[in-house]
Amino acid sequence: MEFYGDYHVHSRNSDGRQQKEDIVKAARNRGLKEVAITDHGPLVAGIGVKNTEKYTSLAQEIEGAKNDEEIRVYVGAEANIRGLDGKLDLDEAAARQLDILIAGLHPYTLPSTLKDGMQLFARNSLRHLGREQRKRALNNNTKACVAAIYANPTLDILSHPGMFFQVDIIEVAQACVQNKVLFEINCGHEHPSFSDIMEANRIGVDFIVNSDAHFPESVGNLEYGQRAIKQLEIEPERVINLGCRGGLKIWGKKARGCIYL
């Protein structure tokens, strides 16, 4: 089972421990044809890019790199969902400059409003206090993810659905189907669980298998996704980055020019 590319990778511009050169080399060694560098948006404490200009400067660095036509490199972002309205920590203008846009819920994100901070992030911290708190947290987490899917038309991928913030997988999967947003199988965290992947598959999502790599040895390591696809008998045409599906310029929402390195 061969994958065309890995489209969720972090560099030192956010919380990765690898330079862009390390990422490209690792992806090439894995036999990938494409890789996307997708650093965290700026409003998550400690791990986000300093500002959105980092994406532009990275794209310019890649543009000026030597052209040996072996692997396509894209610049994207893993934006952070900030509130119940689905607002991200990247505005639409910045998002449209990227090759690929991922979004997900992450702890320690600056909320859109104090109210959203209480309803989403504080509520999630209280989920261990009983069934009612868990139910409220799940409802709010689901609402935020679904709102992000509908409110951001350039969104390509929902990252690690349900990790850190439990969601109603069926409702989130339905929103992904309606808005042509890819449901990520995240190999770095081995998430979602097989049972949640099975539910999303039943709803009819298109999957993407990514590494969420922070170190060179993890780039292109998609073994968890391979196991899920095989054991759950997911149809290959439903996995967007299998070799048979081609690259980002075929399925990406806003794919524009790409850089060969």
Backbone as CSV, one residue per row, in Angstrom:
resi,resn,N_x,N_y,N_z,CA_x,CA_y,CA_z,C_x,C_y,C_z
1,MET,0.852,-1.190,0.000,0.000,0.000,0.000,0.888,1.240,0.000
2,GLU,0.856,1.990,-1.081,1.715,3.160,-1.211,0.899,4.443,-1.109
3,PHE,1.493,5.437,-0.454,0.869,6.742,-0.325,1.581,7.756,-1.214
4,TYR,0.792,8.655,-1.788,1.339,9.666,-2.690,2.081,10.741,-1.913
5,GLY,1.501,11.162,-0.776,2.126,12.230,-0.011,1.695,12.228,1.433
6,ASP,2.401,13.050,2.210,2.107,13.273,3.624,1.821,14.770,3.757
7,TYR,0.638,15.122,4.241,0.172,16.503,4.140,-0.055,17.166,5.502
8,HIS,0.598,16.653,6.549,0.492,17.234,7.889,1.825,17.006,8.589
9,VAL,2.699,18.006,8.487,4.056,17.913,9.027,4.424,19.261,9.646
10,HIS,5.113,19.224,10.787,5.481,20.449,11.497,6.994,20.686,11.456
11,SER,7.355,21.952,11.329,8.764,22.350,11.312,9.089,23.164,12.565
12,ARG,10.304,23.656,12.635,10.717,24.480,13.766,9.991,25.823,13.818
13,ASN,9.272,26.162,12.777,8.483,27.394,12.829,7.343,27.298,13.834
14,SER,6.962,26.063,14.199,5.997,25.890,15.296,6.623,24.918,16.294
15,ASP,6.023,23.753,16.512,6.546,22.858,17.534,7.304,21.667,16.981
16,GLY,7.638,21.686,15.704,8.441,20.617,15.136,9.896,20.727,15.552
17,ARG,10.615,19.659,15.415,12.044,19.634,15.735,12.842,19.318,14.476
18,GLN,12.418,19.926,13.379,13.065,19.660,12.105,12.980,20.892,11.211
19,GLN,14.024,21.081,10.440,14.042,22.148,9.446,13.362,21.651,8.173
20,LYS,13.049,22.585,7.287,12.381,22.197,6.044,13.239,21.219,5.252
21,GLU,14.564,21.381,5.304,15.446,20.471,4.572,15.342,19.048,5.125
22,ASP,15.198,18.937,6.444,15.045,17.615,7.057,13.749,16.950,6.600
23,ILE,12.703,17.744,6.518,11.393,17.224,6.115,11.437,16.705,4.687
24,VAL,12.000,17.513,3.810,12.055,17.131,2.394,12.896,15.875,2.201
25,LYS,14.032,15.820,2.875,14.894,14.636,2.763,14.185,13.394,3.269
26,ALA,13.517,13.516,4.411,12.817,12.367,4.982,11.694,11.900,4.069
27,ALA,10.936,12.844,3.515,9.848,12.480,2.606,10.378,11.803,1.354
28,ARG,11.469,12.314,0.846,12.085,11.703,-0.338,12.541,10.283,-0.025
29,ASN,13.148,10.093,1.141,13.633,8.757,1.521,12.490,7.764,1.709
30,ARG,11.313,8.278,2.058,10.136,7.419,2.202,9.503,7.079,0.857
31,GLY,9.990,7.713,-0.189,9.435,7.448,-1.506,8.187,8.248,-1.818
32,LEU,7.925,9.312,-1.052,6.754,10.145,-1.303,6.995,11.070,-2.489
33,LYS,5.924,11.427,-3.133,5.994,12.378,-4.243,5.673,13.795,-3.792
34,GLU,4.986,13.926,-2.638,4.612,15.242,-2.135,4.699,15.269,-0.615
35,VAL,4.938,16.469,-0.079,4.877,16.675,1.359,4.427,18.109,1.598
36,ALA,3.633,18.311,2.650,3.178,19.650,3.016,3.684,19.986,4.413
37,ILE,4.274,21.165,4.549,4.722,21.681,5.838,3.590,22.547,6.382
38,THR,3.011,22.123,7.495,1.753,22.712,7.974,1.875,23.082,9.448
39,ASP,2.528,24.197,9.718,2.763,24.586,11.100,1.510,25.162,11.749
40,HIS,1.483,25.063,13.095,0.337,25.528,13.879,0.099,27.028,13.678
41,GLY,-1.177,27.408,13.689,-1.535,28.817,13.691,-0.992,29.536,14.913
42,PRO,-1.022,30.878,14.917,-0.288,31.662,15.916,-0.913,31.753,17.301
43,LEU,-2.168,31.357,17.481,-2.844,31.660,18.736,-3.018,30.460,19.651
44,VAL,-2.076,29.520,19.580,-2.027,28.425,20.539,-0.724,28.571,21.310
45,ALA,-0.830,28.581,22.635,0.301,28.946,23.486,1.479,27.999,23.315
46,GLY,2.634,28.584,23.058,3.873,27.833,23.081,4.251,27.082,21.832
47,ILE,3.282,26.774,20.968,3.612,25.929,19.817,3.249,26.552,18.481
48,GLY,2.583,27.706,18.463,2.157,28.307,17.206,3.275,29.115,16.545
49,VAL,3.106,29.385,15.259,4.035,30.284,14.579,3.947,31.655,15.238
50,LYS,5.001,32.448,15.130,5.000,33.767,15.761,3.962,34.677,15.124
51,ASN,3.831,34.579,13.812,2.825,35.355,13.088,2.641,34.717,11.727
52,THR,1.591,35.118,11.034,1.262,34.472,9.755,2.292,34.765,8.666
53,GLU,3.160,35.743,8.869,4.211,36.011,7.887,5.200,34.853,7.786
54,LYS,5.234,34.010,8.814,6.115,32.845,8.773,5.780,31.929,7.602
55,TYR,4.487,31.809,7.294,4.081,30.971,6.169,4.599,31.542,4.847
56,THR,4.497,32.855,4.721,4.974,33.512,3.497,6.476,33.361,3.349
57,SER,7.210,33.565,4.448,8.664,33.458,4.364,9.095,32.029,4.052
58,LEU,8.383,31.043,4.602,8.702,29.651,4.293,8.460,29.354,2.825
59,ALA,7.344,29.848,2.294,7.052,29.648,0.871,8.136,30.282,0.003
60,GLN,8.617,31.438,0.403,9.673,32.112,-0.367,10.981,31.335,-0.299
61,GLU,11.279,30.770,0.867,12.485,29.953,1.001,12.414,28.737,0.087
62,ILE,11.265,28.104,0.064,11.094,26.925,-0.780,11.177,27.313,-2.253
63,GLU,10.575,28.451,-2.586,10.599,28.934,-3.969,12.021,29.121,-4.467
64,GLY,12.903,29.571,-3.569,14.279,29.839,-3.970,15.194,28.639,-3.889
65,ALA,14.667,27.492,-3.482,15.500,26.299,-3.342,15.850,25.701,-4.702
66,LYS,16.867,24.865,-4.692,17.309,24.209,-5.927,16.212,23.319,-6.491
67,ASN,16.048,23.335,-7.769,15.009,22.564,-8.449,15.610,21.290,-9.021
68,ASP,15.317,20.141,-8.364,15.778,18.875,-8.949,14.606,17.970,-9.331
69,GLU,13.380,18.492,-9.227,12.174,17.855,-9.743,11.941,16.451,-9.172
70,GLU,12.250,16.261,-7.907,12.018,14.954,-7.293,10.771,14.906,-6.434
71,ILE,10.464,15.978,-5.736,9.345,15.950,-4.798,8.693,17.323,-4.752
72,ARG,7.382,17.343,-4.695,6.649,18.601,-4.586,6.503,18.949,-3.109
73,VAL,6.752,20.213,-2.785,6.645,20.681,-1.409,5.612,21.797,-1.351
74,TYR,4.673,21.659,-0.424,3.617,22.655,-0.263,3.735,23.312,1.102
75,VAL,3.208,24.513,1.194,3.148,25.232,2.466,1.690,25.381,2.873
76,GLY,1.380,24.901,4.068,0.029,25.029,4.585,0.066,25.402,6.049
77,ALA,-1.061,25.242,6.728,-1.149,25.537,8.155,-2.106,24.564,8.814
78,GLU,-1.823,24.272,10.085,-2.808,23.617,10.928,-3.376,24.698,11.838
79,ALA,-4.477,25.277,11.425,-5.094,26.352,12.185,-5.790,25.788,13.418
80,ASN,-6.002,26.664,14.387,-6.639,26.282,15.638,-8.059,26.829,15.690
81,ILE,-9.008,25.967,16.008,-10.402,26.386,16.155,-10.527,27.117,17.495
82,ARG,-11.080,28.347,17.463,-11.041,29.230,18.627,-12.358,29.348,19.379
83,GLY,-13.459,28.896,18.792,-14.724,29.101,19.481,-15.857,28.320,18.870
84,LEU,-17.039,28.482,19.453,-18.217,27.742,19.017,-18.690,28.160,17.635
85,ASP,-18.246,29.323,17.151,-18.632,29.782,15.818,-17.702,29.251,14.737
86,GLY,-16.697,28.459,15.121,-15.778,27.868,14.147,-14.682,28.789,13.671
87,LYS,-14.532,29.938,14.303,-13.489,30.873,13.887,-12.112,30.269,14.103
88,LEU,-11.217,30.511,13.144,-9.848,30.001,13.218,-8.880,31.123,13.594
89,ASP,-7.656,30.746,13.927,-6.652,31.768,14.218,-5.881,32.185,12.964
90,LEU,-6.454,31.920,11.806,-5.992,32.478,10.536,-7.195,33.113,9.858
91,ASP,-7.040,34.351,9.391,-8.166,34.961,8.691,-8.245,34.413,7.269
92,GLU,-9.348,34.692,6.612,-9.594,34.120,5.288,-8.536,34.538,4.280
93,ALA,-8.081,35.789,4.368,-7.065,36.271,3.428,-5.768,35.475,3.569
94,ALA,-5.346,35.232,4.815,-4.129,34.452,5.036,-4.323,33.007,4.590
95,ALA,-5.488,32.455,4.889,-5.756,31.062,4.526,-5.715,30.852,3.020
96,ARG,-6.194,31.826,2.285,-6.235,31.686,0.825,-4.850,31.728,0.189
97,GLN,-3.856,32.174,0.918,-2.492,32.194,0.394,-1.786,30.843,0.541
98,LEU,-2.385,29.963,1.301,-1.773,28.665,1.563,-2.142,27.649,0.492
99,ASP,-1.297,26.642,0.356,-1.609,25.544,-0.554,-2.646,24.602,0.044
100,ILE,-2.621,24.454,1.367,-3.501,23.500,2.026,-3.826,24.018,3.422
101,LEU,-5.074,23.860,3.838,-5.503,24.333,5.148,-6.076,23.177,5.961
102,ILE,-5.498,22.990,7.143,-5.957,22.010,8.125,-6.479,22.794,9.319
103,ALA,-7.446,22.259,10.025,-7.896,22.888,11.265,-8.270,21.825,12.270
104,GLY,-8.064,22.145,13.537,-8.437,21.224,14.595,-8.519,21.931,15.929
105,LEU,-9.068,21.234,16.903,-9.133,21.740,18.267,-7.856,21.371,19.011
106,HIS,-7.275,22.368,19.707,-6.064,22.140,20.485,-6.180,22.851,21.833
107,PRO,-5.665,22.238,22.886,-5.656,22.919,24.189,-4.820,24.192,24.137
108,TYR,-5.072,25.075,25.068,-4.286,26.302,25.257,-4.367,27.246,24.066
109,THR,-5.498,27.205,23.375,-5.742,28.127,22.269,-6.446,29.372,22.796
110,LEU,-6.030,30.529,22.325,-6.688,31.775,22.709,-8.093,31.786,22.119
111,PRO,-9.133,31.817,22.956,-10.495,31.752,22.421,-10.925,33.041,21.744
112,SER,-11.961,32.945,20.925,-12.493,34.123,20.246,-13.050,35.128,21.245
113,THR,-13.740,34.632,22.260,-14.342,35.473,23.285,-14.199,34.783,24.625
114,LEU,-14.384,35.538,25.708,-14.337,34.937,27.039,-15.421,33.873,27.184
115,LYS,-16.598,34.159,26.640,-17.688,33.202,26.713,-17.320,31.896,26.016
116,ASP,-16.729,31.998,24.828,-16.316,30.785,24.124,-15.220,30.049,24.890
117,GLY,-14.338,30.811,25.522,-13.303,30.178,26.326,-13.891,29.348,27.442
118,MET,-14.954,29.867,28.084,-15.603,29.138,29.156,-16.373,27.937,28.633
119,GLN,-17.099,28.127,27.525,-17.962,27.079,26.997,-17.190,25.955,26.308
120,LEU,-16.038,26.275,25.752,-15.300,25.277,24.985,-14.096,24.768,25.767
121,PHE,-13.142,25.616,26.044,-11.887,25.153,26.642,-12.022,24.856,28.135
122,ALA,-12.669,25.750,28.887,-12.867,25.472,30.313,-13.792,24.279,30.512
123,ARG,-14.851,24.225,29.715,-15.786,23.107,29.827,-15.087,21.782,29.540
124,ASN,-14.197,21.781,28.573,-13.489,20.553,28.249,-12.584,20.114,29.403
125,SER,-12.039,21.089,30.128,-11.187,20.763,31.270,-11.982,20.158,32.417
126,LEU,-13.292,20.404,32.432,-14.142,19.917,33.516,-14.828,18.591,33.190
127,ARG,-14.521,18.020,32.039,-15.256,16.847,31.568,-15.081,15.635,32.477
128,HIS,-14.043,15.618,33.280,-13.800,14.464,34.162,-14.667,14.491,35.413
129,LEU,-15.453,15.556,35.591,-16.191,15.722,36.837,-17.556,15.036,36.844
130,GLY,-17.880,14.350,35.767,-19.142,13.626,35.770,-19.782,13.569,34.402
131,ARG,-20.838,12.767,34.308,-21.507,12.513,33.028,-22.049,13.798,32.401
132,GLU,-22.664,14.651,33.200,-23.261,15.865,32.653,-22.198,16.804,32.095
133,GLN,-21.070,16.894,32.767,-19.981,17.737,32.262,-19.409,17.167,30.962
134,ARG,-19.284,15.848,30.890,-18.796,15.216,29.666,-19.745,15.473,28.512
135,LYS,-21.042,15.377,28.779,-22.037,15.612,27.734,-21.969,17.042,27.217
136,ARG,-21.854,18.003,28.123,-21.770,19.406,27.707,-20.505,19.671,26.907
137,ALA,-19.390,19.089,27.373,-18.129,19.272,26.643,-18.223,18.673,25.248
138,LEU,-18.758,17.458,25.158,-18.896,16.808,23.847,-19.764,17.644,22.908
139,ASN,-20.876,18.150,23.405,-21.766,18.957,22.568,-21.067,20.219,22.071
140,ASN,-20.337,20.883,22.959,-19.649,22.115,22.560,-18.494,21.830,21.603
141,ASN,-17.753,20.769,21.871,-16.650,20.401,20.974,-17.172,20.087,19.576
142,THR,-18.260,19.344,19.523,-18.870,18.992,18.243,-19.359,20.237,17.523
143,LYS,-20.023,21.115,18.254,-20.527,22.353,17.662,-19.393,23.173,17.063
144,ALA,-18.270,23.282,17.765,-17.137,24.066,17.277,-16.541,23.459,16.004
145,CYS,-16.379,22.140,15.984,-15.818,21.483,14.796,-16.739,21.612,13.593
146,VAL,-18.020,21.366,13.803,-18.972,21.468,12.702,-19.037,22.905,12.186
147,ALA,-19.032,23.875,13.097,-19.054,25.283,12.686,-17.811,25.627,11.876
148,ALA,-16.649,25.122,12.283,-15.413,25.390,11.543,-15.487,24.820,10.132
149,ILE,-16.065,23.651,10.011,-16.197,23.018,8.695,-17.093,23.849,7.782
150,TYR,-18.182,24.358,8.304,-19.107,25.150,7.493,-18.637,26.585,7.273
151,ALA,-17.918,27.144,8.241,-17.564,28.571,8.180,-16.307,28.851,7.367
152,ASN,-15.557,27.810,7.023,-14.273,28.022,6.349,-14.246,27.249,5.034
153,PRO,-14.675,27.892,3.954,-14.832,27.173,2.681,-13.536,26.655,2.081
154,THR,-12.381,27.194,2.514,-11.115,26.702,1.981,-10.505,25.585,2.819
155,LEU,-11.232,25.127,3.834,-10.706,24.075,4.703,-10.611,22.753,3.949
156,ASP,-9.424,22.164,3.980,-9.191,20.883,3.309,-9.349,19.690,4.250
157,ILE,-8.834,19.811,5.491,-8.699,18.659,6.377,-9.109,19.037,7.790
158,LEU,-9.879,18.162,8.441,-10.108,18.272,9.871,-9.102,17.353,10.552
159,SER,-8.225,17.947,11.365,-7.141,17.156,11.948,-7.598,16.385,13.183
160,HIS,-7.061,15.177,13.296,-7.299,14.233,14.409,-8.653,14.453,15.103
161,PRO,-9.766,14.217,14.411,-11.092,14.468,15.005,-11.292,13.746,16.332
162,GLY,-11.656,14.501,17.356,-11.947,13.914,18.649,-10.778,13.795,19.598
163,MET,-9.561,14.087,19.142,-8.411,14.014,20.038,-8.364,15.269,20.899
164,PHE,-8.036,15.124,22.153,-8.052,16.204,23.149,-9.478,16.641,23.496
165,PHE,-10.356,16.733,22.470,-11.716,17.226,22.630,-12.669,16.201,22.014
166,GLN,-13.331,15.412,22.837,-14.219,14.370,22.320,-15.379,14.997,21.545
167,VAL,-15.736,14.395,20.418,-16.811,14.902,19.574,-17.775,13.776,19.213
168,ASP,-18.922,14.163,18.710,-19.871,13.222,18.119,-19.360,12.907,16.712
169,ILE,-18.761,11.758,16.556,-18.107,11.407,15.295,-19.100,11.418,14.135
170,ILE,-20.312,10.945,14.362,-21.299,10.894,13.282,-21.629,12.297,12.792
171,GLU,-21.874,13.213,13.710,-22.233,14.580,13.318,-21.075,15.277,12.613
172,VAL,-19.868,15.084,13.120,-18.693,15.686,12.485,-18.452,15.071,11.114
173,ALA,-18.584,13.765,11.007,-18.388,13.098,9.716,-19.411,13.579,8.690
174,GLN,-20.642,13.754,9.108,-21.672,14.251,8.186,-21.319,15.644,7.676
175,ALA,-20.800,16.503,8.547,-20.390,17.838,8.126,-19.229,17.765,7.141
176,CYS,-18.298,16.850,7.374,-17.181,16.671,6.439,-17.691,16.264,5.060
177,VAL,-18.615,15.335,5.017,-19.170,14.881,3.737,-19.852,16.041,3.007
178,GLN,-20.667,16.797,3.729,-21.422,17.898,3.116,-20.514,18.985,2.563
179,ASN,-19.340,19.172,3.165,-18.464,20.284,2.792,-17.167,19.837,2.134
180,LYS,-17.086,18.555,1.799,-15.910,18.009,1.121,-14.627,18.294,1.903
181,VAL,-14.707,18.125,3.212,-13.550,18.238,4.090,-13.059,16.834,4.414
182,LEU,-11.763,16.624,4.318,-11.188,15.303,4.534,-11.091,14.983,6.027
183,PHE,-11.404,13.764,6.361,-11.384,13.256,7.734,-10.031,12.600,7.952
184,GLU,-9.232,13.147,8.852,-7.853,12.690,8.985,-7.714,11.451,9.858
185,ILE,-6.927,10.505,9.371,-6.389,9.428,10.188,-4.973,9.850,10.541
186,ASN,-4.770,10.163,11.808,-3.526,10.763,12.266,-2.622,9.669,12.829
187,CYS,-1.527,9.414,12.134,-0.657,8.296,12.515,0.282,8.655,13.650
188,GLY,0.610,9.930,13.795,1.486,10.334,14.880,0.862,10.071,16.244
189,HIS,-0.432,10.297,16.338,-1.154,10.082,17.592,-1.988,8.797,17.577
190,GLU,-1.958,8.084,16.437,-2.793,6.894,16.248,-4.241,7.205,16.648
191,HIS,-4.764,8.203,15.982,-6.104,8.703,16.286,-6.776,9.136,14.987
192,PRO,-8.078,8.960,14.859,-9.058,8.402,15.796,-8.866,6.891,15.993
193,SER,-9.620,6.369,16.926,-9.625,4.930,17.161,-10.249,4.210,15.973
194,PHE,-10.007,2.918,15.871,-10.597,2.140,14.776,-12.120,2.213,14.811
195,SER,-12.693,2.225,16.004,-14.152,2.272,16.084,-14.695,3.588,15.533
196,ASP,-14.006,4.701,15.805,-14.443,5.990,15.264,-14.208,6.067,13.757
197,ILE,-13.104,5.499,13.306,-12.849,5.456,11.856,-13.941,4.647,11.167
198,MET,-14.345,3.547,11.790,-15.410,2.717,11.239,-16.708,3.514,11.107
199,GLU,-17.041,4.310,12.135,-18.248,5.132,12.088,-18.162,6.166,10.972
200,ALA,-17.024,6.828,10.861,-16.857,7.835,9.810,-16.931,7.201,8.429
201,ASN,-16.373,6.013,8.301,-16.438,5.293,7.036,-17.875,4.967,6.663
202,ARG,-18.669,4.586,7.661,-20.085,4.275,7.424,-20.846,5.509,6.937
203,ILE,-20.484,6.673,7.430,-21.136,7.918,7.013,-20.747,8.293,5.591
204,GLY,-19.551,7.886,5.164,-19.155,8.133,3.780,-18.114,9.209,3.588
205,VAL,-17.283,9.488,4.606,-16.257,10.509,4.458,-15.180,10.056,3.478
206,ASP,-14.422,11.018,2.993,-13.147,10.736,2.343,-12.065,10.930,3.395
207,PHE,-11.155,9.978,3.479,-10.086,10.008,4.472,-8.800,10.556,3.867
208,ILE,-7.943,11.076,4.747,-6.555,11.335,4.393,-5.705,10.799,5.533
209,VAL,-4.627,10.126,5.199,-3.732,9.536,6.201,-2.484,10.400,6.279
210,ASN,-2.235,10.971,7.455,-1.099,11.871,7.648,-0.269,11.439,8.851
211,SER,0.978,11.918,8.880,1.881,11.540,9.968,1.815,12.484,11.157
212,ASP,1.475,13.766,10.929,1.586,14.781,11.992,3.000,14.760,12.554
213,ALA,3.983,14.631,11.675,5.369,14.428,12.100,5.971,15.699,12.689
214,HIS,6.706,15.515,13.780,7.473,16.590,14.399,8.972,16.311,14.332
215,PHE,9.333,15.104,13.904,10.721,14.678,13.786,10.918,13.994,12.424
216,PRO,12.128,14.070,11.862,12.351,13.488,10.531,11.988,12.022,10.428
217,GLU,12.247,11.253,11.486,11.972,9.816,11.406,10.482,9.503,11.320
218,SER,9.632,10.483,11.629,8.186,10.258,11.569,7.559,10.707,10.254
219,VAL,8.254,11.502,9.473,7.701,11.982,8.207,7.401,10.787,7.300
220,GLY,6.190,10.718,6.826,5.819,9.632,5.930,5.585,8.305,6.604
221,ASN,5.626,8.262,7.942,5.340,7.017,8.666,3.822,6.913,8.815
222,LEU,3.192,6.184,7.925,1.735,6.127,7.831,1.200,4.727,8.148
223,GLU,1.949,3.995,8.970,1.622,2.593,9.238,0.265,2.434,9.921
224,TYR,-0.063,3.322,10.857,-1.359,3.207,11.546,-2.504,3.304,10.541
225,GLY,-2.377,4.221,9.600,-3.405,4.349,8.573,-3.486,3.127,7.684
226,GLN,-2.340,2.561,7.375,-2.333,1.332,6.580,-3.111,0.227,7.283
227,ARG,-2.855,0.074,8.570,-3.551,-0.971,9.333,-5.060,-0.712,9.368
228,ALA,-5.436,0.548,9.563,-6.862,0.878,9.616,-7.550,0.567,8.298
229,ILE,-6.925,0.958,7.199,-7.517,0.737,5.876,-7.685,-0.757,5.614
230,LYS,-6.650,-1.523,5.964,-6.687,-2.960,5.697,-7.687,-3.668,6.596
231,GLN,-7.613,-3.422,7.897,-8.451,-4.163,8.833,-9.918,-3.776,8.736
232,LEU,-10.191,-2.500,8.431,-11.576,-2.046,8.328,-12.118,-2.162,6.908
233,GLU,-11.261,-2.638,5.991,-11.647,-2.851,4.590,-12.235,-1.576,3.977
234,ILE,-11.525,-0.467,4.204,-11.921,0.818,3.608,-11.562,0.789,2.131
235,GLU,-12.479,1.202,1.301,-12.241,1.207,-0.142,-11.119,2.181,-0.485
236,PRO,-10.141,1.751,-1.277,-8.995,2.612,-1.589,-9.386,3.968,-2.173
237,GLU,-10.444,4.008,-2.958,-10.838,5.276,-3.568,-11.356,6.281,-2.548
238,ARG,-11.587,5.827,-1.321,-12.049,6.721,-0.257,-10.877,7.330,0.523
239,VAL,-9.655,6.923,0.204,-8.462,7.443,0.888,-7.724,8.324,-0.106
240,ILE,-7.793,9.619,0.117,-7.449,10.594,-0.906,-5.966,10.608,-1.256
241,ASN,-5.096,10.209,-0.320,-3.663,10.282,-0.628,-2.999,8.939,-0.881
242,LEU,-3.809,7.910,-1.157,-3.209,6.687,-1.686,-2.655,6.962,-3.083
243,GLY,-1.674,6.195,-3.472,-0.997,6.445,-4.731,-1.912,6.522,-5.925
244,CYS,-3.004,5.768,-5.879,-3.921,5.726,-7.017,-4.712,7.021,-7.186
245,ARG,-4.746,7.875,-6.165,-5.560,9.081,-6.225,-4.812,10.295,-6.743
246,GLY,-3.485,10.250,-6.801,-2.728,11.413,-7.251,-2.523,12.417,-6.150
247,GLY,-2.027,13.626,-6.535,-1.606,14.593,-5.546,-2.566,15.740,-5.304
248,LEU,-2.084,16.715,-4.559,-2.887,17.835,-4.096,-3.507,18.630,-5.239
249,LYS,-2.824,18.714,-6.346,-3.359,19.504,-7.456,-4.617,18.880,-8.048
250,ILE,-4.864,17.623,-7.722,-6.082,16.959,-8.189,-7.221,17.159,-7.201
251,TRP,-6.943,17.007,-5.892,-8.033,16.989,-4.915,-8.062,18.182,-3.966
252,GLY,-7.009,18.991,-3.914,-6.989,20.122,-2.995,-7.976,21.206,-3.399
253,LYS,-8.570,21.872,-2.419,-9.575,22.893,-2.713,-8.982,24.130,-3.377
254,LYS,-7.768,24.482,-2.996,-7.209,25.733,-3.496,-5.801,25.535,-4.027
255,ALA,-5.533,24.322,-4.518,-4.193,24.034,-5.005,-3.810,25.004,-6.104
256,ARG,-2.638,25.580,-5.946,-2.123,26.481,-6.966,-0.778,25.935,-7.384
257,GLY,0.184,26.794,-7.674,1.490,26.301,-8.092,2.148,25.513,-7.000
258,CYS,3.035,24.626,-7.346,3.782,23.853,-6.367,5.275,23.997,-6.642
259,ILE,6.082,23.660,-5.678,7.522,23.817,-5.780,8.171,22.447,-5.840
260,TYR,9.073,22.274,-6.782,9.842,21.042,-6.853,11.184,21.267,-6.152
261,LEU,11.605,20.305,-5.346,12.912,20.365,-4.691,13.722,19.128,-5.045
